[in-house]
C-alpha cells in the first residue's frame, strides 16, 4: 500500500489533512453510537450531550499534553509550538486519561454510574481508534520494521509492516466483540 497525499483538500488556502478528518469522523461516530445506546445503560442522552461538550475538548488537550510530555525536546526551545495543533502531535493515551477522567468527575457530579458509562463508551472508543489509526497511513508514520510480508506500506521504496492496519483490524474486532 502506498499512502496518497496527506492533504484531503484545501479550503480558503488551509490544507485539511486526512488525519484530522479521520479523527473528527471517529469522534463523531463514537458520540453517535454512545448517544444511541445510552438509554440501555440508564444514562440520559441530555447528560451525554453535556458530557461530550466537556470531555471532548479536555480529551484533545490531554492527547496534546501527553504527546508533548513524551516529545519535550521538540518543544522546549519554542513553547509556541505547543499551541500549533496543525503541526501534529496527539496521543490517544492522554486523550483517554483526561477525557475519561473528566467523564468520571461528571458522573460523580450527576450521580451517574461510572461503571455504566465505561461499559457504554468502551465499544465506541475501540471503533474510533480503528478509524483514527488510518491517519498514520496517510502520514506514513507509526509503521513497523522493514519487511517482505505481502501486506505492507511502501515508504520511499522500502516496505514496512503496516502496524496501523494490524491495530485497526484488532480494534474493529474489539468493537464487534464488545
Secondary structure, 3 states (H helix, E strand, C coil): CCCCCCEEEEECCEEEEHHHHHHHHHHHHHHHHHHHHHHHHCCCHHHHHHHHHHHHHHHHHHHHHHHHHHCHHHCCCCHHHHHCHHHCCCCHHHHHHHHHHHHHHHHHHHCCCHHHHHHHHHHHHHHHHHHHCHHHHHHCCCCCCECCCCCEEEECCEEEECHHHHHHHHHHHHHHHC
